[in-house]
C-alpha cells in the first residue's frame, strides 16, 4: 500500500469539501447535506471502486487472491470510474436523507467533483508508472509535468495522469462559472460528467497499464456507456421533435463514434504498420463528434426551456 498516495487523496478530499461548503453557503444551502454527501461518497467511492474492479476482472484476481481481493489496498486494483460513481451515489443518498432534490446537490457538486478528479489523478505521481504511457523519445519532454522517471531503469515515460488531471481541471473551471446550466437543474452535472468521460477515452488509450479484456480497455467502455446514457437521457428530455429519428438520431450517431473508437483500439493493438499518430487522429475526430452531439442535444434542450 502506498501511504503517500492515500494521504494525497485525503488532502484533495478535504480541499474539495471546503470548496463545496463555500459553494453551498453562497447558494444559501445547508451544509449538512454537503458533509454527509462527502462522507458517504468517500466510503462508497472506495467500496464501488474495489467491487467494480473485482467483478470486471474476476477471472484475473479471484483465482489469485480469493476473498482477499476485496480488501487489498493496492491502488492499481481499483476502478477509477467506480470511485467516481461511488462519490456520486453518496451525494444522491445524502440528498435523499436530507429531503432535498438530488439534482440540485449534484449540480452544486459537479465542478467540485471535477476538481476532485484532477486531484486524484495528480496523486498517481506516487504510484510509480501506473499512470504513465509510452517511452519519451524527445529530450525536451523528459521532465515533469510531461513525463515521469521510472525508479528501476531511470527512463522517462509520458505522464498521462497529468494530462487527465489537466482535462478535469479545465472542466472544473469552465463549469464552475457556466451560467446557462441553471435553466435545467441537472444539466451542469450532466455536462461535467460528459466532458470528463470524452477526453478520458483518449487518455485511457495512452496508458500503458489499466483494466483490460484483451485489447479492450474496460474504463474506455465504461466511459462510452456513460456518454451514450447521457445522450439518451438528453434526447428523452427533449419533446420538441416529432418522430423517433428526429428525436434520437444523436444517440445513433454516437454509436457510430463508438464503432470508430473500437476500430482505432483494434488497429493500435493489431495493425502496427500504421503509425499511432494516424490512429489517434481518427480517435480525436470521433471524440470531437461526441462533443458536437452533446452541444446539439444540450442546445435544443435549452431552447425548449426558454420557449416554455
N, C-alpha and C positions, 0 to 999 in steps of 0.2 A: 504494500500500500504506500502510495506517495503522499506523505503528510503535507508537503508544500502545496500540492495541487488542491487538496481538500480545504486547506486553510484559505487559499486564494478564492475558492468558490464561496466560502463563508463570508469573506470580506466583500466580495461582489454582491452577495445576497443582502448584506447589511446596508451597503450604499444604495442599492436599488429600493430597499424597503423605505429608507429615508426619503428618497425622491418620490416614491409612490405616496407617502404620507403627505408630502408637500403638495402634490397634485390634488389629493383628496381634500386637503384643507382649503385650497383655493376654490374648489367647487362646492364647498360647504357640505361635504360628505363626512359622515362619522368615520373615525379611524379604526373602530373595532373590526369592521369587515376587512379592512386592509391587513391588519396584523394577523387576524385569523386566517385570511387567504394565503399570506406568505408562509405562515407556519404549516398549514395543511399542505400547501403547494410544495414546500421543501421536502416534506415527508413523502408525499405521493410522487414527486419527481424521482426520488431515489427508488421507490418501490416499482413504479411503472417502467423506469429505465432498465432496471435489473430484470424485471419479469419479461419485458418485451425482448430483450437481448436473449434471455434464456430460452424463450419459446421459439423465436425465429431461428435460432442456431442450436436447437435442442439436439440435433444429430451430431453436433460437434462437441458441445460442452457436457451433455448429460452422461455419455459413456465414460468421460474422463473424470468428472467431479461428482456426479450424482446430485443428491440434495444439497451438497455443499456449494454447488454452482449458484444457488440463490442467495448466498451470504458472502461470497467472495467480493472483496473491495478493490480489485484491480480496475483501474479507470478504463482500460480498454474493453472491459466486459460489461459495459452499459450502453444502451441505445440513447444517443443524444436526443433524437426526436421523441423517444419515450419519456425522457426527462422533461422536455417542453410540454408534452401532453399532460404529464402529472401536475405540473405547475398550474396549467390552465384549469384542470379538474379541481384543484384546490381552491382556485378563485370562484369557480362556479358553486361549489359546495358552500363556501363562506357566504356567498350572496344569498343562497337559499336559507342558510341558517339565520341570517340577519334580515331576511324578508325584504331584500332589495332586488331590483332587476339584474340578473346576471350580465346582460349585455352592457349595462352602464358601468359595472365594475370591470368588465373585460376591456371596455373602451378606455377606461382610466389606466388600466394596467398595460395596455398594448405597447406603447413606446418604451415603458419601463422594462417590459419583458424582452424587447429587442435589445435594450442596453444590457440586460442580464445575460442574454445570449452572447453578446460581444465579450462580456467578462468571462463567461465560461470557456469561450474559445481561446482567449488570451491565456487562460490558466493552463492550456495544453503545452505551453512552453516548458512546463515542469515534467512533461511526460516522455521526454527523450524520443523524439521521432514519430510518436503516434500520429501527430497531425501534420507530418511532413509529406512532401511529394517526391519528385524525381531529383536526381543529382543535378546541382547547378554547374553549368559549364562555362559561365561568364564571370570572370573575376570580380567585376564591379558589384555583382549581386551577392557575393559571398560575405554577407553581413546581415545583422538584424536591422530592419524587420523583414527583409526579403527572404532570408534563409536562416536555418539553424544548423549548428555544427553537431555532428554525431559524436558521442562520447567515445565510441570504440574505434573509429577509423579517422576521426578529425576531418572528414569531408563535409561539405556543405550541401544541404538539401532544401528545396523550396519550402518556405514556411506557409503552408496552405492555411493553417489555423489563423494566422494573422489576416489573411485575405478574407476569410469567413467573418472574422471579427469586424473588419472594415465594412463589409456589406451590412452587417447587423447594426453597426453604429450609424451608418447612413440612414437606415430605416428608422432608427430611434429618433434621430434629429428631425427628419422630414415629417414624421407622423406625430411628433410632439407639438408641432406648430401648425399642422394642417387643420384648416377650419371647416371645410366643406363636409367633413365626416359627421359633424354634429347634426346634420339634417336626417341621418339614419343612425340610430344609436349604436348598432353593432358594426357599422362599416369601417371604423378606424381599426378595430381589432381584426376584421376580415382582411383588410389590406396589408396590415403589418405581417400577419401570418403568410399571406400570399407572397409578399416580397422578401420574406426570409427564405421561403421554400425555393423560389425560382433561382436565385444565384447559388443556393446550396447544391442544386443538381450539378452545376458546373464544378463547384469546389470539391464535391464528393468524388467526382471523376478524377480530379488531380491528386487525390490522396493515394499514397502507396499502401496504406493499411485501412481496414474498415470491415464492416459487416458485409459478407458476400455469400451468394449462391452461385458458384462458378464465376462467370464474368458479370453476373447481375449484382449490382451494388444495392443492398437492401434499403439503405436510407434514401437513395435516389427514388426507389419505388414508393416509399412512404411519402416523400415529397410530392411525387406525381399524383398519388391518390388524394392528398390534401388539396392540391391545386385543382384537380378535377372536381372534387367535392365542393369547393368554394365557388367554382364557376356554375355548377348545377344549382347551388343554393341561390346565387345571384340571379340566375335566369328564372328560378321559381318565384323570386320576389318581384319580378317584372311582369306586369299584366297588360302592358300596352300593345304587345304584338299579337296579331291574330294568326293562329296556326302554329302547330308544333314546331315546324322547322324554323320559322322566323324567331321564335322564342328561344330555342335551344341550339341553334347552329353553332354558337361559340363553343359549346361543350364537345361537339363532334370535331370541330377544328382543333381543339386542344388535344383530342385523342390522336389526331394526325401528327401533332408536335411530339407526342409521347412516342409514337412509332419511329419518328426520325431519331430521337434521342437513343432509343433502344438499338437502332441500326448503327449509330455512332459508337456506342459502347461495344457492340459486337465487332465493329471494324477496328477499334483501338486494340481489342484483345486478339483478334484473329487475322487481321489484314495489315501486318507490319510494313508492307511495301508502300502503303500510303502514309505520307508524313502526318504526324499527330496534329500539326498546326491546321491542316485541312479539315480533319475530323472535328477539331474544336471550333473552327469557323462555322461549320454546319450546325453544331450544337448551339452555339451562341445565337445563330439565326432562329433556331427553334425556340430558344428562351425569350428572344425579343418577341416572337409570335405570342408566347404566353402573356407577356406584358401588354401587348396590344389588345389581346382578347379581354384581359381584365379591365383595361381602361374603357373599352367599348361597353362592357357589361355594367361597370360602375357608372359610366356617363349616362346611360339610359335610365338607370335607377334613380339617379339624382334629378334628372329631368322630370321623371314621373312624380317625384315628391314635390317638386316646385309647382307642377301643374295641378296637383291635388288641391 
